[in-house]
Amino acid sequence: MGTSIASASMSASAASLQLDYALAMTKKAMDTQETLAQGVLNMLPAPSDAKYIDVYA
């Protein structure tokens, strides 16, 4: 009985660690994508003073 409780505790701890790691990696990937997207947006030309945008071009 004592080993099953210890085993369950270790399994729960390992699952928690895996979840924390996956969440940290996801946040890091999102931060990287945000940085890359900001770089792409900075490369876009400034909007002109045109009143209409040609969406068919």
Secondary structure by P-SEA (a helix, b strand, c coil): caaaaaaaaaaaaaaaaaaaaaaaaaaaaaaaaaaaaaaaaaacccccccccccccc
